[in-house]
Amino acid sequence: MDALAIRTRLDALIAERGDDYASLSRLLGRNPTYVQQFLKKGVPRRLSEDDRRKLAKHYGISERLLGGPDDHIGRAVTSRPGAAMAGDYVLIPQLDIGASAGVGAEPGPESPLAILAFQSTWVRSVASGRPEALSVIQVEGDSMLPTLADGDNILVDTDDRERLRDGIYVLRTDDALLVKRLSVNPATRRLAIRSDNDA
């Protein structure tokens, strides 16, 4: 991912959250102008591993979106999906379907492209469902930028259907899959479906 795209994504996240450069710089343990210099002048040219990790945790995003490696996906292996592996890994299928961050992607056959190994502790921290109910699919389109980009892989928990809450969901409409942000009004319980990219 190029440096300009990383800076643009981080700047959009800062604006969306209502953060300011100085407080974010302090969060990183840096001088108050550090984040502003990175975003506006490209200095430093790339975020340090520690800064990237802290920012990804603060915004609840993958480090990969800020130029880091996608450290939770292991190499493809062959075994039964949902099975635990030696070293405390869970196997999750990567399906040959996409969810559109746009007008809608038609799902193809739900056959695995690969079986991916994820650390069990990480899976438990992000998903409430059984490992057998998890799958990885690819985002198509840019309507969920800066949160999700075209080509990003997302973990889908099909067990998590009981209680709706604010978050990102994969929705099936007729024959299309969409990835959108859902917001629940606590007073009226009305549901709003929107894209993160206002453009």
LINDACOR-V243878 format. One line per field, one symbol per residue. phi: phi as a letter, one per 20 degrees, with the letter a starting at -180 (. if undefined). psi: psi as a letter, one per 20 degrees, with the letter a starting at -180 (. if undefined). Layout:
# LINDACOR-V243878
phi=???
psi=???
This chain:
# LINDACOR-V243878
phi=.fffffffffffffffemfcgfffffgemdffegfffffedmcffbffgfffffffffemcfggfdnefeedeeffcdafgnfedgnmddecfeeeccdfeaepdffefedffbddedfgffgffdceefgfedbdcdecocfdfefcdgnfeceddffecfcfbgrdceddcldddcdbedcdffeemfdddbefeff
psi=pqhghgggggghggghikrqgghhghhikrqijgggggghikorhqqrggggggggggikrqhhikjrqnjipaqqroapqiqqrqjlqppppoqlqqppmcippppaplqphrpqpqpghgghhipirqhijqrprqpprjijqigprpiqpqppoihmigpprpapqpqpodkqpqprppppohgijqppprqhoi.
